[in-house]
C-alpha cells in the first residue's frame, strides 16, 4: 500500500462508498446515455493529455507529493486540471446528479499514475471528482438551472451555475482537507486552511466555460459547437504547462546547487533542506500567503549556496579561522546572491540569501544593516539557520536539545535575531515538534578527516560562527 497510512486508506474507501451511493439512482432515472458517454469520453481524452501536475497550493513544508506531483492519494491541483473542469461542470449543468457523477469515472480510473499504490490513487481521484460533480449538479438543479440553460435564461442562468461552482469547491475542499489530515499527516488545525479560496478562482473560470458548453449544447448548433469552447481552454493550459516546465527546470537547478553544497561542505549535509523546512514553519505562523511561503522555503534551501565560491580548505579547516580566512568565508552571501540573480521566480529569496547573516544590532555582514533595514525573508532564514545548526548533530559535536536552542534564540532576540521570527518558530515547534536529521561521521565525504571538538568546549562549528553557539554560517 506504499506510504499511505491505514486511516488514509479507510478514508479513501469511505469516499468511494459515498460516491457509489450517489451513482446508484442512475439506474432508475431516465438519462440521455449518449450525452453521458460523449462527455465521459471527452473527459477521458482530456485526462490523457499531459499537463504539469501541480502541488496544490498551500505550499506546506515538504508535503508528501508523489513522483507525478500529485498528492499521495493522487489528486491534482485545480489549477492544473486543464480542460477537465469545463467538461465536468457541463455534465453537471446538462445531466441529473447521478448521471453527472458518472462523467469523470472512466477518465479518472484509467488516468496515468506513476506512484504506488496506483489503484488507491485512481480510486481516490475518481470518487472525489464524482462527489464534486454530483454536488454541483444537485445545487444547479435545485435552483432550476437546467431549465435556465435550455431557455436560455440570462442572466438568471448564472445564479444556479454559481451555486454549482460553490458546491463543487466546497466538496473538493472538504475531501481534500480530510486527505491532508489523514493521509499526509497535516495538523487538523490547518489542513483546510486556504483550500477553498485557492480552488474557487480556477473552478469559477472553468464553470463559465462549462456553462457556455451547456448552453451551446442545448442550442440549435448542438454538441459540436459546444466542444469548440474547449479550444481556448486548451491553449491556456498549454501556456500554463510551458510556465511550469520552465519552473521545473529552475527547481532542478536549485536541487543541483544544493547537492553541490552538501558535497563540498559534507559536515552540514541536509542542513539546507531543514532550514527551508523551518523557514516554512515560521512563514505559516506569520500568515504569509502560499506563494511567498514557497519562495521563502527556496530562500532557506539556497541560503548557503554561496559556499560553492569559498575554498573547500576553509570550509573543512580544523581549528579557528584567521581574520583573513573569516573575511573570505563572509563573502559567501554575496557569492550566493550572484549565483541566483538570474532565477526570476525566486524574487524575495535573493535578498534573504544576501542578508541572512545581518544582525538587528548592525554587527552582521555583509553590509551591517540594522533592524527593519534587514529584509523580512532574511530575518526568517537567520532564525531557521541558527536553530537547525544548534539542533543538528555533527561529526564534531552533539546537538543541543530543542529547548536549549530556543532558549539561546530567545537570549539573542532583539540583538541578533528578530523577536517576532523567534516567537513564530517557538509557536510552530510547540504544535508540530522538530525531528532534526543527524549528519554522522559515515556521511563525511571519503578522505575528509572529522575535526576535533573545539578546545573551549563551546558547540561551535568550523564555518558557523555568528554569535550563537552552533549558529548558521
C-alpha positions as CSV (number, residue, x, y, z in Angstrom):
1,X,0.0,0.0,0.0
2,X,3.0,2.3,-0.2
3,X,3.3,5.2,2.1
4,X,-0.5,5.8,2.6
5,X,-1.4,5.1,6.2
6,X,-4.3,2.9,7.2
7,X,-6.5,5.7,8.2
8,X,-5.9,7.4,4.8
9,X,-6.9,4.2,3.0
10,X,-10.0,3.9,5.1
11,X,-10.9,7.5,4.3
12,X,-10.4,6.8,0.6
13,X,-12.7,3.7,0.7
14,X,-15.4,5.6,2.6
15,X,-15.2,8.3,0.0
16,X,-15.6,5.7,-2.7
17,X,-18.7,4.2,-0.9
18,X,-20.2,7.6,-0.7
19,X,-19.6,8.1,-4.4
20,X,-21.3,4.8,-5.2
21,X,-24.3,5.8,-3.2
22,X,-24.6,9.0,-5.3
23,X,-24.3,7.0,-8.5
24,X,-26.9,4.3,-7.7
25,X,-30.0,6.3,-8.7
26,X,-28.7,6.5,-12.3
27,X,-30.1,3.0,-13.0
28,X,-33.7,4.1,-12.2
29,X,-33.6,7.7,-13.6
30,X,-34.3,8.5,-17.2
31,X,-30.9,9.6,-18.5
32,X,-29.7,10.6,-22.0
33,X,-26.9,8.0,-22.0
34,X,-25.4,9.2,-25.3
35,X,-24.7,12.5,-23.6
36,X,-23.1,10.7,-20.6
37,X,-21.0,8.6,-22.9
38,X,-19.9,11.6,-25.0
39,X,-18.9,13.7,-22.1
40,X,-17.2,10.8,-20.3
41,X,-15.2,10.0,-23.4
42,X,-14.3,13.7,-23.8
43,X,-13.2,13.8,-20.2
44,X,-11.1,10.6,-20.6
45,X,-9.4,12.1,-23.7
46,X,-8.6,15.3,-21.8
47,X,-7.3,13.2,-18.9
48,X,-4.8,11.6,-21.2
49,X,-3.4,15.0,-22.3
50,X,-0.2,15.6,-20.4
51,X,-0.2,18.8,-18.4
52,X,2.0,19.5,-15.4
53,X,0.8,18.1,-12.1
54,X,1.0,21.0,-9.6
55,X,1.2,20.7,-5.9
56,X,-1.9,22.2,-4.6
57,X,-1.4,25.2,-3.0
58,X,-0.7,25.7,0.5
59,X,3.0,25.4,0.0
60,X,3.5,23.4,3.2
61,X,6.8,22.2,4.2
62,X,7.7,19.1,2.1
63,X,4.3,17.6,1.6
64,X,4.4,14.0,0.6
65,X,3.9,14.5,-3.1
66,X,4.2,11.7,-5.5
67,X,6.6,11.4,-8.4
68,X,3.9,12.9,-10.6
69,X,3.4,15.9,-8.4
70,X,0.1,14.6,-7.1
71,X,-0.9,14.1,-3.6
72,X,-0.2,10.7,-2.0
73,X,-3.7,9.9,-2.9
74,X,-3.3,11.1,-6.4
75,X,-5.4,14.3,-6.6
76,X,-4.3,17.1,-8.9
77,X,-4.5,20.8,-8.1
78,X,-7.4,22.7,-9.5
79,X,-5.1,25.0,-11.4
80,X,-3.6,22.0,-13.3
81,X,-6.9,20.4,-14.4
82,X,-6.7,22.0,-17.8
83,X,-9.7,21.3,-20.0
84,X,-11.2,18.9,-17.5
85,X,-13.3,21.1,-15.2
86,X,-15.4,22.6,-18.0
87,X,-16.3,19.1,-19.1
88,X,-17.3,18.0,-15.6
89,X,-19.3,21.2,-15.0
90,X,-21.0,21.0,-18.4
91,X,-22.1,17.5,-17.3
92,X,-23.4,18.9,-14.0
93,X,-25.4,21.5,-16.0
94,X,-26.9,19.1,-18.5
95,X,-27.5,15.9,-16.6
96,X,-29.2,14.7,-13.4
97,X,-26.8,14.4,-10.4
98,X,-26.4,10.6,-10.5
99,X,-25.6,10.7,-14.2
100,X,-23.3,13.7,-14.0
101,X,-21.3,11.8,-11.4
102,X,-20.6,9.1,-14.0
103,X,-18.8,11.5,-16.3
104,X,-15.4,11.6,-14.5
105,X,-15.2,7.9,-13.7
106,X,-13.7,6.4,-16.9
107,X,-11.0,9.0,-17.2
108,X,-10.1,9.0,-13.6
109,X,-10.0,5.3,-13.3
110,X,-7.8,5.0,-16.4
111,X,-5.6,8.0,-15.7
112,X,-1.8,7.7,-15.6
113,X,-0.5,7.2,-12.1
114,X,3.2,6.9,-11.6
115,X,3.4,6.2,-7.9
116,X,2.1,3.2,-6.0
117,X,-0.4,2.2,-4.8
118,X,-1.9,3.0,-8.2
119,X,-5.3,1.5,-7.7
120,X,-5.8,3.5,-4.5
121,X,-4.8,6.7,-6.1
122,X,-7.1,6.2,-9.1
123,X,-10.0,5.2,-6.7
124,X,-9.5,8.5,-4.8
125,X,-9.3,10.6,-7.9
126,X,-12.5,9.0,-9.3
127,X,-14.5,9.1,-6.1
128,X,-13.6,12.7,-5.3
129,X,-14.5,14.1,-8.7
130,X,-17.7,12.0,-8.8
131,X,-18.8,13.5,-5.5
132,X,-17.8,17.0,-6.5
133,X,-19.7,16.7,-9.8
134,X,-22.8,15.2,-8.1
135,X,-22.9,18.1,-5.6
136,X,-22.6,20.7,-8.4
137,X,-25.4,19.1,-10.4
138,X,-27.6,18.8,-7.3
139,X,-27.1,22.5,-6.5
140,X,-27.6,23.5,-10.1
141,X,-30.8,21.5,-10.4
142,X,-32.3,22.8,-7.1
143,X,-32.3,26.3,-8.5
144,X,-33.8,25.4,-11.8
145,X,-30.5,25.6,-13.7
146,X,-31.4,23.0,-16.4
147,X,-34.4,25.0,-17.5
148,X,-32.4,28.2,-17.4
149,X,-29.8,26.5,-19.7
150,X,-32.4,25.1,-22.1
151,X,-34.2,28.5,-22.5
152,X,-31.5,30.1,-22.2
153,X,-32.5,32.5,-19.4
154,X,-29.7,35.1,-18.9
155,X,-28.6,36.5,-16.6
156,X,-30.5,34.2,-14.3
157,X,-28.6,31.1,-15.6
158,X,-25.5,32.5,-13.9
159,X,-27.2,32.1,-10.4
160,X,-27.5,28.2,-10.5
161,X,-24.2,28.0,-12.2
162,X,-22.6,30.0,-9.4
163,X,-24.2,27.8,-6.8
164,X,-22.9,24.7,-8.7
165,X,-19.4,26.1,-8.6
166,X,-19.6,26.8,-4.9
167,X,-20.9,23.3,-4.2
168,X,-18.1,21.8,-6.3
169,X,-15.5,23.8,-4.4
170,X,-17.0,23.1,-1.0
171,X,-16.9,19.3,-1.6
172,X,-13.5,19.5,-3.1
173,X,-12.2,21.4,-0.1
174,X,-13.8,19.1,2.5
175,X,-12.4,16.0,0.9
176,X,-9.0,17.4,0.2
177,X,-8.6,18.7,3.7
178,X,-9.6,15.3,5.1
179,X,-7.0,13.5,3.0
180,X,-4.3,16.0,4.1
181,X,-5.1,15.4,7.7
182,X,-5.4,11.6,7.5
183,X,-3.1,10.5,4.7
184,X,-0.4,13.3,4.7
185,X,-0.5,13.9,8.5
186,X,-1.0,17.7,8.2
187,X,-2.2,19.0,11.5
188,X,-6.0,19.1,11.6
189,X,-5.9,22.8,12.8
190,X,-4.6,23.9,9.4
191,X,-5.5,21.1,7.0
192,X,-8.3,23.1,5.4
193,X,-6.7,26.5,5.6
194,X,-6.8,28.3,2.3
195,X,-8.1,25.4,0.2
196,X,-11.4,26.8,-0.6
197,X,-10.3,30.3,-1.9
198,X,-7.5,28.6,-3.8
199,X,-9.8,26.3,-5.7
200,X,-12.6,28.8,-6.2
201,X,-10.9,31.0,-8.8
202,X,-10.0,28.3,-11.3
203,X,-13.3,26.4,-10.8
204,X,-15.3,29.6,-11.3
205,X,-13.5,30.3,-14.6
206,X,-14.0,26.8,-15.8
207,X,-17.6,27.0,-14.6
208,X,-18.3,29.8,-17.0
209,X,-16.7,27.7,-19.8
210,X,-18.9,24.7,-18.7
211,X,-22.0,26.9,-18.8
212,X,-21.1,28.1,-22.3
213,X,-20.7,24.4,-23.3
214,X,-24.1,23.5,-21.8
215,X,-25.9,26.5,-23.5
216,X,-24.4,25.7,-26.9
217,X,-25.2,22.0,-26.4
218,X,-28.9,22.8,-26.0
219,X,-28.8,25.3,-28.8
220,X,-29.6,24.6,-32.5
221,X,-25.8,24.4,-33.1
222,X,-25.5,21.2,-31.0
223,X,-22.7,19.4,-29.3
224,X,-20.1,20.2,-32.0
225,X,-20.3,23.9,-31.3
226,X,-20.1,23.2,-27.5
227,X,-16.8,21.4,-28.0
228,X,-15.3,24.4,-29.6
229,X,-15.4,26.1,-26.1
230,X,-12.6,23.8,-25.1
231,X,-10.2,25.1,-27.7
232,X,-9.2,28.4,-25.8
233,X,-9.1,26.4,-22.6
234,X,-6.6,24.1,-24.2
235,X,-4.5,26.9,-25.4
236,X,-4.4,28.5,-21.9
237,X,-3.5,25.1,-20.4
238,X,-0.6,24.8,-22.9
239,X,0.7,28.2,-21.8
240,X,0.3,27.1,-18.2
241,X,2.2,23.9,-19.0
242,X,5.1,25.8,-20.5
243,X,5.4,28.0,-17.5
244,X,5.6,25.1,-15.1
245,X,8.1,23.3,-17.3
246,X,10.3,26.3,-17.0
247,X,9.7,26.4,-13.3
248,X,10.6,22.7,-13.0
249,X,13.8,23.4,-14.8
250,X,14.7,26.1,-12.3
251,X,13.9,23.8,-9.4
252,X,16.1,21.1,-10.9
253,X,18.9,23.7,-11.0
254,X,18.2,24.5,-7.3
255,X,18.4,20.9,-6.3
256,X,21.7,20.5,-8.2
257,X,23.1,23.6,-6.4
258,X,22.1,22.3,-3.0
259,X,23.6,18.9,-3.7
260,X,26.8,20.5,-4.8
261,X,26.9,22.5,-1.5
262,X,26.3,19.3,0.5
263,X,29.1,17.5,-1.3
264,X,31.5,20.4,-0.7
265,X,30.6,21.0,2.9
266,X,29.8,17.5,4.0
267,X,29.6,18.4,7.7
268,X,26.3,20.2,7.1
269,X,24.7,17.7,4.8
270,X,20.9,18.1,4.8
271,X,21.2,21.4,6.6
272,X,19.8,23.4,3.7
273,X,16.6,21.4,3.4
274,X,16.0,21.6,7.1
275,X,16.5,25.4,7.1
276,X,13.9,25.5,4.3
277,X,11.5,23.5,6.4
278,X,12.0,25.7,9.5
279,X,11.6,28.8,7.4
280,X,8.3,27.4,6.0
281,X,7.1,26.8,9.6
282,X,7.8,30.4,10.5
283,X,6.1,31.6,7.3
284,X,2.9,29.8,8.2
285,X,2.9,31.3,11.7
286,X,3.3,34.7,10.2
287,X,0.3,34.1,7.9
288,X,2.2,34.5,4.7
289,X,0.3,33.5,1.5
290,X,1.3,30.4,-0.3
291,X,3.4,31.9,-3.0
292,X,5.6,33.9,-0.6
293,X,5.9,30.9,1.8
294,X,7.1,28.8,-1.1
295,X,9.7,31.4,-2.1
296,X,10.8,31.6,1.5
297,X,11.3,27.9,1.5
298,X,13.6,28.2,-1.5
299,X,15.4,31.0,0.3
300,X,16.1,28.7,3.2
301,X,17.2,25.9,0.9
302,X,19.6,28.1,-1.0
303,X,20.9,30.3,1.8
304,X,24.3,28.7,1.8
305,X,24.7,28.2,-2.0
306,X,27.5,30.9,-2.0
307,X,29.7,28.3,-0.2
308,X,30.4,27.0,-3.7
309,X,32.6,30.1,-4.2
310,X,34.5,29.5,-0.9
311,X,37.7,27.4,-1.0
312,X,37.0,23.9,0.3
313,X,40.1,24.0,2.6
314,X,38.4,26.8,4.6
315,X,35.1,25.0,4.9
316,X,36.9,21.9,6.2
317,X,39.6,23.6,8.2
318,X,40.3,22.3,11.7
319,X,40.6,24.9,14.4
320,X,39.9,28.6,14.4
321,X,39.8,30.8,11.3
322,X,42.3,33.6,10.8
323,X,40.8,37.1,10.3
324,X,41.6,36.9,6.6
325,X,40.0,33.4,6.3
326,X,36.9,34.7,8.1
327,X,36.6,37.6,5.6
328,X,36.8,35.1,2.7
329,X,34.0,32.9,4.2
330,X,31.9,36.0,4.9
331,X,31.7,36.6,1.2
332,X,29.5,33.6,0.7
333,X,26.2,35.5,0.9
334,X,27.3,37.8,-1.9
335,X,28.5,34.8,-3.9
336,X,25.2,33.2,-3.4
337,X,23.2,36.3,-4.4
338,X,25.2,36.5,-7.7
339,X,24.6,32.8,-8.4
340,X,20.8,33.1,-8.2
341,X,20.4,36.5,-9.7
342,X,19.0,35.2,-12.9
343,X,16.4,32.9,-11.4
344,X,13.4,35.2,-11.8
345,X,10.8,33.3,-9.7
346,X,13.0,33.4,-6.6
347,X,12.0,37.0,-6.0
348,X,12.5,37.9,-2.3
349,X,14.6,34.8,-1.8
350,X,17.6,36.6,-3.3
351,X,17.6,39.2,-0.6
352,X,17.4,36.5,2.1
353,X,20.5,34.8,0.6
354,X,22.4,38.1,0.6
355,X,21.4,39.3,4.1
356,X,20.8,36.2,6.2
357,X,23.9,37.0,8.3
358,X,22.8,40.5,9.1
359,X,22.1,41.2,12.8
360,X,19.5,43.6,14.3
361,X,22.2,45.5,16.1
362,X,24.1,46.2,12.9
363,X,27.1,43.9,13.7
364,X,26.3,41.4,11.0
365,X,27.5,41.1,7.4
366,X,27.9,41.8,4.5
367,X,26.5,45.3,4.9
368,X,25.9,45.8,8.6
369,X,22.2,46.5,8.2
370,X,20.2,47.5,11.3
371,X,16.7,46.4,12.4
372,X,14.0,46.9,9.8
373,X,16.6,47.5,7.1
374,X,17.1,43.8,7.1
375,X,14.6,42.2,4.6
376,X,11.9,40.1,6.3
377,X,12.9,36.9,4.5
378,X,16.5,37.3,5.7
379,X,15.3,37.7,9.3
380,X,13.3,34.5,9.0
381,X,16.2,32.5,7.4
382,X,18.6,33.8,10.1
383,X,16.5,32.2,12.8
384,X,15.8,29.0,10.9
385,X,19.5,28.7,10.1
386,X,20.8,29.1,13.6
387,X,18.1,26.8,15.1
388,X,18.9,23.9,12.8
389,X,22.7,24.3,13.3
390,X,22.2,24.2,17.0
391,X,19.8,21.2,17.0
392,X,21.7,19.1,14.4
393,X,24.3,16.5,15.5
394,X,27.5,17.0,13.5
395,X,30.6,14.7,13.5
396,X,32.5,17.1,15.8
397,X,29.8,17.9,18.4
398,X,26.5,16.8,19.7
399,X,23.3,18.6,19.1
400,X,21.7,20.9,21.6
401,X,18.2,19.9,22.8
402,X,15.4,21.9,21.1
403,X,14.5,23.6,24.4
404,X,18.1,24.8,24.9
405,X,18.3,26.0,21.3
406,X,15.1,28.0,21.7
407,X,16.5,29.5,25.0
408,X,19.6,30.6,23.1
409,X,17.5,32.2,20.3
410,X,15.4,34.0,22.9
411,X,18.5,35.2,24.6
412,X,19.8,36.7,21.4
413,X,16.4,38.0,20.2
414,X,16.5,41.8,19.8
415,X,20.3,42.0,19.3
416,X,20.9,39.3,16.7
417,X,17.5,37.9,15.8
418,X,14.1,39.4,15.2
419,X,11.9,38.5,18.2
420,X,8.9,38.1,16.0
421,X,10.5,35.4,14.0
422,X,11.8,33.7,17.1
423,X,8.3,33.7,18.6
424,X,6.8,32.3,15.5
425,X,9.3,29.4,15.4
426,X,8.6,28.6,19.0
427,X,4.8,28.5,18.5
428,X,5.2,26.3,15.4
429,X,7.5,23.9,17.2
430,X,5.1,23.8,20.2
431,X,2.5,22.3,17.9
432,X,4.5,20.3,15.4
433,X,7.7,19.4,17.1
434,X,11.1,19.1,15.4
435,X,12.9,16.0,14.3
436,X,16.5,17.1,13.3
437,X,18.5,14.9,11.0
438,X,21.9,13.6,12.0
439,X,25.0,14.0,9.9
440,X,27.2,11.3,11.3
441,X,30.8,10.5,10.6
442,X,29.9,8.0,7.9
443,X,28.3,10.7,5.9
444,X,31.5,12.7,5.7
445,X,33.0,12.6,2.1
446,X,35.7,10.0,1.7
447,X,39.2,11.2,2.6
448,X,38.0,14.0,4.8
449,X,39.0,13.8,8.4
450,X,36.4,14.9,11.0
451,X,37.6,17.9,13.0
452,X,38.5,17.7,16.7
453,X,36.0,19.3,19.1
454,X,36.7,22.9,20.0
455,X,39.1,23.3,22.8
456,X,36.8,25.7,24.6
457,X,34.0,23.1,24.7
458,X,31.7,25.6,23.0
459,X,29.5,23.9,20.4
460,X,30.8,26.0,17.6
461,X,31.1,24.6,14.0
462,X,34.1,25.4,11.7
463,X,32.1,27.6,9.4
464,X,29.2,28.5,11.7
465,X,30.5,31.3,13.9
466,X,28.0,34.1,14.0
467,X,27.5,34.7,17.7
468,X,25.1,31.9,18.6
469,X,26.5,28.5,19.7
470,X,26.4,26.4,16.6
471,X,24.6,29.2,14.7
472,X,24.3,29.2,10.9
473,X,27.1,30.5,8.7
